[in-house]
Amino acid sequence: MSTHSVDDLHIRLREELERFNISAAEASRMAGEKSGNRMREVLTGRQRLSAELLARLVVGCNIDANYVLTGQRETGLSVDSVKSALQMVADAEAGLPDGNFLLDSERIDAICAILKTAQSLGHIPDKSAAIAVLMSMR
């Protein structure tokens, strides 16, 4: 995934919230944020969108995470598929050796790689594919 695409996540997230007529404050509440400051910072591009916040927005606001991540509207991938990809990356990350962790940008890249693979296969790949994606990023 190119850096340009990652830099546009906040723009596509804002578009998704506008599509559902959800304000930044409302999205913040729906995602379980304690204050709206973080959401405003993310939507203006001053703070990066974390995988955790994206996951909470998918669950709380039912946004199209595939669009936010890849710039392509959902094509056969359900919200459950995105949730599976998020969980797959979290599980694979938990299996990394002690002291190893992913940066938010690496986590987003891994999720995007799994979703793009799923688009081409027509289904979410298995856990070993997620581990392979994570290991290729190291």
N, C-alpha and C positions, 0 to 999 in steps of 0.2 A: 504494500500500500504506500502510496507516495505521501510525503510530508504535506503537500498541498491539500490532499484529501483530509488529513488529520486536522489541518488548520481550519477547515471548513465545517467541522463538526458542530460548532456553536451556531453557525448560520442555519444548517439543516435542522438542528434541534429547535431553534426559534421558529422556523417554518412549520415544523410539526405541531408545536404548541399553538401557533396561530391557526393552523388547519382545524384544530379541535376547539378553538376559541378559549384556550386556557392561558390565563395570565401567568407571569413569572411567580407571583406570590402564591397563586393557587397551585401551580406545579410544584413549588417548593413544599407546600403543605402536603400535597398528595404523595410526594416522595419521602415524607417523613423528616424533612430538614427542620432544624430548630429555628433558623431564621432565613429570610429571603435573600440575604446578602450573597451567599455562595451562588445561588441560582442566577442572580443578576450578573455576577462576575463571570459565570460560565457563558451566559447568553450574549454578553458583550465581547467575549473572547479574551478577557483579562485573566481568566483561570481556565485550565483545561478541563474538559468533561471526563470524569473518572468512570471506569467500568461499573463501579458500585452505584454511582448516581444514575447512570444510564439504566442499569437493571431495575432500580427502584422506580424510575420514570416509566419504563415498559410496563411494570406491574401496576403502578398507581394511575397512570394516565393512558395506558394502552396505545402508546405512540408506536409508529413503525420504526423500530430500531434498525432494521435493515437499511432504510432510507437514510437515517442519521449517520450510520457507519459507512455506507458505500455510495450514497447518492442515487441509488436505484430503488424505485418503489418495490415493495414486496411482490415477488413473483413466485407463488407457490410455497413460500416459507411463512409459516405461521408465527404468531407471537410465541407459541410454545417452542418452536424451533430456535428462536433467538434465545429464549430462556435456557434451553438445552445447551446451546453454544456457550452462554455465560457460565453455566454450571460446570461444563466440561473444562473450560479454562481454569476455573477456580479449583476443581479437583486435581487437574494436572499440575497446577502451581503448587498445591499442597504436597505433591509427590516429589518436588524438587529437593535436592540435598539441602541440609541445614545451612542457613545464611544466604541462600539464593532466593531472590524474589523478583517479581516483574515490576517494572515501572508502569504507570498508568498507560503510557503510550504503547508499550509492548503488549499489555493486556488487550488494549483496543485493537492493535494490529493482529493479534492472535485470533480474537473473536471475528474480525473481518475475514481473515484467511479461512476460518472454518465456515463462515456463511457463504463465501464465494465458492468454496468447494461444494457445499451443500446445494448451491444453485446449479452447479454444473452436473452434480450427481442426481439431483432431484430428491435428496434426503440428507439428513445430518450424518456426517461420518462418525465412525466409532471413536471411543476414547483414545485408542492408540494413535489415531490421526491427530488429535489435539496435542498429545504428548510430543509427537513428531514436529508439529508446528512450533511448540514452545522450545524444543531442543534446537531447531534450526535458527531460532532467534538469538541463541547464545553464542 
